[in-house]
Amino acid sequence: MSDHHCCNLCGHRNGHIREGRLGRYQVTCDTCEERKGTHLVKTTHGYASRAVVQSREPVAA
């Protein structure tokens, strides 16, 4: 078995098997690991996509 795998998130090589993870998050590259969670924002109802939250914020007058 090769030491290099394709990252399940971006499709590039040099993905690493991450122990204790399932599905598409089991094999990820270091770049995707560094960005992990940066697209999420904690809201009063849980976590949501940063893009959705920013599009729903009221405009300050």
C-alpha positions in Angstrom: 0.0 0.0 0.0 1.3 3.4 -0.9 2.1 6.1 1.6 0.3 8.7 -0.5 -3.5 8.9 -0.9 -5.8 11.3 -2.6 -7.4 13.8 -0.2 -11.1 13.1 0.0 -11.9 16.8 0.3 -9.9 18.4 -2.4 -8.8 15.4 -4.5 -5.1 16.3 -4.4 -2.3 13.8 -3.5 -0.5 13.6 -0.2 -3.6 12.8 1.8 -3.1 11.1 5.1 -5.3 8.6 6.9 -6.7 10.2 10.0 -7.3 7.7 12.7 -10.8 7.8 14.3 -12.5 9.5 11.4 -15.2 8.1 9.1 -16.3 8.8 5.6 -14.8 11.6 3.6 -12.9 13.0 6.6 -10.8 9.9 7.0 -8.2 10.8 4.3 -7.3 14.5 4.2 -4.3 16.5 3.2 -2.5 18.9 5.5 -3.9 22.0 3.7 -7.5 20.8 4.2 -6.7 20.0 7.9 -5.5 23.6 8.4 -8.7 25.0 6.9 -10.9 22.6 8.9 -13.8 24.5 10.4 -12.9 27.9 9.1 -16.1 27.9 7.0 -18.3 27.5 10.1 -19.6 30.1 12.5 -21.2 29.3 15.9 -24.7 30.8 16.1 -27.4 30.7 18.8 -28.8 27.6 17.0 -25.5 25.8 16.5 -23.0 25.9 13.7 -23.7 27.4 10.2 -21.9 28.2 7.1 -20.0 31.5 7.3 -21.4 32.5 3.9 -25.0 32.0 5.0 -24.5 33.9 8.2 -22.9 36.9 6.5 -25.6 37.1 3.9 -28.3 37.2 6.7 -26.6 39.8 8.9 -28.5 43.1 9.1 -26.8 46.1 7.5 -25.7 48.6 10.1 -27.2 52.0 9.5 
